[in-house]
Every structure is written in C-alpha cells, then in structure tokens.
Amino acid sequence: MTQLSNEEIVAGFLDHVRYLKVKHHVNGRIRVKANWNGAKKLAVMKEGELERIITSIPGIKEYRVNPKALSVIIEYDPDVLPFSLWEEVGTLGEYPANRANVQTQLLDILNRA
C-alpha cells in the first residue's frame, strides 16, 4: 500500500466530509452524521479508504463509526486541530467555497507534523 501525500490526505478528507453534517461538537469531540445520499456515496468507497485518511490526520486520537446511525464520532486534540477548524469543516456542505481555506489550514497542520 502506497503512502498518501499530505495533499491526497486533505483532498480525500474534504471530498468525504462534505457528505457529513455536525450533530454535536464539544472541544475535543465531534459527532457527524451522513444523510441518505451521503451514506450511499460513502458506501461505495474502497474498503479502508476512509480509515486510512482519518488515521493520517494528526490530532485525531480515536474515531468510531456507527453504520446503523450513519454517524462517526471523532475524538481529537484541540491543540492540533482547533475547535474553530472543525466548525468550518462542518459548513463545507452548505458553503463549498470555504474549501480552499480549510484545505490550507489542514495542509499547514499536516506539514508541521
């Protein structure tokens, strides 16, 4: 299995996160949920692709997928991945023009790691 570049990690993360909506967020823990259209798109992903992307992002401590609830809970280090960044990530479905700003912030974090 080849190693993903930082650009590929960020692009993959942002491509998939647009199907998710923030349902609950406190500093260090976020729960996101897919709608049915998003669930269909995520279901056709290559096995392990989302896990590979998530585990490549510094600051993500743990994650749990609940397929029945169509949700993912991510525990993260707010010193690495700030609360405000997650809030901005959560708006990408409604405001895709914010993608470039989020992409820059994520690349900065990955390049520092």
Order of alpha helices (4+ residues) and beta strands (2+ residues): alpha-beta-beta-alpha-alpha-beta-beta-alpha-alpha
